[in-house]
Amino acid sequence: LGAEVSNPVPQPITISGLVASLQLVTQFPPSLDSGKQPAARITKLDYQPQTNALFVVDLRGKLFQLVNNEPVLYLDIAKQRPSFIEKPGLGSGFGSFAFHPDFATNGLLYTSHTEKPGAAPADFSFDDSIKVTLQWVLTEWKADKPGAATFSGTSRELLRVNMVAPNHGMQEIAFNHLAKKGEEDYGMLFIGIGDGGAVENGYPSLVHSTSRIWGTVLRINPTGRNSVNGKYGIPPANPFVGKGKNALGEIYAYGFRNPHRITWSHSKQMLVFNIGHGNIESIDLVVKGHYYGWPIREGTFMLNTYGNLNKVFALPANDAAAQVTYPVAQYDHDEGKAISGGYEYTGTSIPALKGKVLFGDIPLGRLFYTDMSAMKQGSQALVKEWHISYNGKAQPLTELCGSSRVDLHFGKDAAGELYVLTKADGKIYKIVSAELAGK
């Protein structure tokens, strides 16, 4: 190993002068009666194709539809699945949801959630000597009436994954809304699988491999049947199909610690927001088949995989041999603790946001952006900070939500407009305007 790098990204994040105005959309009802924060564990807002209705997930097991800006319960996984668990937190519970692009006609909705260890045999498991803390489950739901206000219908399990620890699970599933019929991505479900705490618990051999599911982004055909378990399809265009008997055909890209959010730019480039360990939060421009470094790299730095993971080192002289694709944007833990995946603004009502990828930091609630045009392989785009105002008053999100831990998340509607979720107080805001100071 070379010299330890004590301050990986020494340049402070630039204050941009961009101020966005927020408008309150709704307040979620508490999903826990203790009175403690977070009142509602809301983490993702997305829309249903065709109708463009907005849906929001609460990690405690519920999916809501916003009807006249009021949350109406659509699906209660906690009731549907007796083995469902949402503790001990750290992203466990009802992780994510994604409506099939043809939902209006086929009624198919996909969800990820956690269950207690041993609830059912896992499709992806590890040696019996390693303790299983929980299982992540991918489920297909088929609505009897796609247009109904609440779900009724059938469901089936697609796959189940054992996890070493409760963190870094299956917290993101997504369809590429920009893909058109006949294109490679259309109807394909992307799944972010974290390392499940394997590396920090002493099992790095579970990741860093095309034969293991942990630390990957998958691409599957959820309506196909050519997987090992016969419950989903493996697209023939996936990069590791036919690349040896141990390679998992489901894998689209690998080398992630926690691919917490997956999105696409207006030009259909795939972005993965990867939560780091001790030093680096990053955004990856994902190309199928590429390796993104974890656990031998964190951001653009080297790790001692079997040593102190809180230390990073300069890249070695023979770095090219590792064939790592590095982030296109990153910040270190002087600035934040865990990246909150966002979106490129593709709406039309706020010209000041055009071409910007808005994201932030989950616990601290700081708001960042990069210019999409600056995100190129082989370099890191400049990360800038932006601020918000509410009812004409500029204030940080910590003040707005009344908590030092904001639990910041983002959402996007069918028109490309963006939303800010503050899990601490269960509120959702829409960004309604923005301006750059001095312009």
Secondary structure, DSSP 8 states (H G I E B T S, - for coil): ---B-SSSS-S--EEEEEEEEEEEEEE---S-TT--S-SS-EEEEEE-TTT--EEEEETTTEEEEEETTEEEEEEEHHHH-TTB---S-TT-SEEEEEE-TTHHHH-EEEEEEEE-TTSS--SB---TTS---EEEEEEEEEESSTT-SS--EEEEEEEEEEESSSSS-S-EEEE-TT--TTSTTTT-EEEEE--TTTTTTT-GGGSSSTT--TTEEEEEBTT---STTSSSB--TTSTTTTS-TTS-TTEEEE--S-EEEEEE-TT--EEEEE--SSSEEEEEEE-TT-B--TTTEETTEE--TTS-TT--B---TTGGGG-B---SEEEETTT-SSEEEEEE---SS-GGGTTEEEEEETTT--EEEEEGGG--TTS----EEEEEEETTEE--HHHHHT-S---EEEEE-TTS-EEEEETTTTEEEEEEEEEETT-
